[in-house]
Amino acid sequence: MASVNSSDWRAVREKFTTVLHLTELKSLSDPKTNPFRSKYEARELLRRSYSSLKSFEASEETDAGEGRGERREEEQAVDGEKDAQRRLDGDSPAGLRTAKLAAVEYYLGVQPRRDGRGVRRTGASDELPQTNRLGILWSVRDETETAQGFLETAEAIYQRYMKEDGSPPTDMTEYFSTEENQITHQERTNRFELVYTFTLYYLAQVYKYIGETERAATYCHSTLQRQLQLNKFNPMEWALNAATLSQYYITKSERDCRDDLRQKRASIARCWIKYCLNLLQDAKKLLQDNTDDLDEDRQEELRGARRGEEEQEEKRRKSALLFGSEDTFDSIATRAVFLVGQTYVTQAKEYFEMDGYVTDHIEILQDHSALFRALVFFEDDLERRCKMHKRRVDMLEPICNDLNSQYYLMIRRQLMFELAETYNEMMDLKLTLANRQADSETLDSHSIKKFNHLCAASAKFFEMFLESLRSPEGKLPEKLEEEVLRPALVARFRVARLYYRLICPDISDQLDNLNKALENYKYVVQYCEAHPEASAAAETELELSQEMVSLLPLKINHLKAKMISNN
């Protein structure tokens, strides 16, 4: 057997020292024509050392069979050596041999040994750098995902080892060093920590490559911090990397600040929209008469008051436009308020885009529509009123059709109801215009077509709203929930009214429409009879529905008799 101080072991130790010199120093000056010459020499020396260590192991096994007692005495003598030697040897000579053999296996690339739990017997000192190298090799081959896996494994090895042991593992070169050349505990710690620092550095590169910029910056910061603590860095290179990293965080901070500023600016714009909308709605209430129409006398009175104010200085006039008394509002002032609100709508939509802020974007569009609806009240020109309603339809209908009912059911219901009411108001305006322009009570075909189109569009969105109340099985609820009770009854009433108003030259089409109207009127009456508490939610609609339920059958029978007589 070869002892620690034997000539055979000294030869192995010298070979290993030569191997380190060849791989770490001499290989740097190898010619380009033969770039791996020194490493080939080192590999040959390692193979010889490996054979020598294997022969030591075989010799030990032979000696063990000849005398157990002698071996016990030898082991006791080894175990009694001083603490420094025990730290190198482990608990027995077998442990020392295993460590030395594993060190050579590592440099040769031989499959490392594992115990029953899968943990390498040589510890983290060889496992961590070897896993790092595998990560680098796969990265060079553009197998980034595989490289990431190895490097994250290396990180886990370090964390697991420090959690379970806490002290740095024995460096493999120590197994081939003489006692006087042994490194200190601090040097051993620095070597192990430096290897882990490289792990963090390589992970930073991988995360940057796969687009995880924030994570890459975190690992870069840890690498720079550890290099500074270990005093292992090139000052110029370290300063450049630190400056680059700081620039990333400064830019990120500025970007976050800019985004935060844009969001606050957009939120303030939304407040201004609400303020302008409230001003218009309050002015509308002030000017309404008992029939919800524009009170012309009151409007003229306010115009006179406004002319008096305009004789004052310009600054006060502008202030009164937005912040003055509500009594000064007329159609001119309300349009100015509307334009201010519309400016803030544009500003708010620049930040709260549909992509990313669905709910906020739709609420802004609904406020914009409400501004148009409030302004319509102050407009005398019927054509302009129609165009304002058309603007509302154009901004809301595409959104309503594109929204997913599964995720935005309540918002879709709001949009459907508003679109139905808007088409209904447009229909009434078009009919009024047609009657004013016609020389007789008979409408031309173009006006009838336009009227029926708007009437059908309004009915379609009311019916879409009612369909949204159905269960996944397609059944309407026997009892409507409180939040949809009035809208549902009003929608039924409006649908009935719309079918009743459709203009059809064909008697059979008229009968179909009247039957549909009767069906919806009956629903309102029958539901309120089955649920008396619902009557208070739609008193006017219920009263009119009851009248139509009694009158419509007479008209239907009259049309049936007329159709029979025509045949």
PyMOL commands that set and color helices and strands:
alter all, ss='L'
color gray80, all
select helices_A, chain A and resi 7-24+26-29+37-66+68-79+83-89+93-108+124-140+144-164+172-176+179-181+185-209+213-230+235-287+296-310+314-323+326-328+331-351+358-376+382-402+409-437+445-467+482-501+507-530+532-566
alter helices_A, ss='H'
color red, helices_A
deselect
rebuild
show_as cartoon
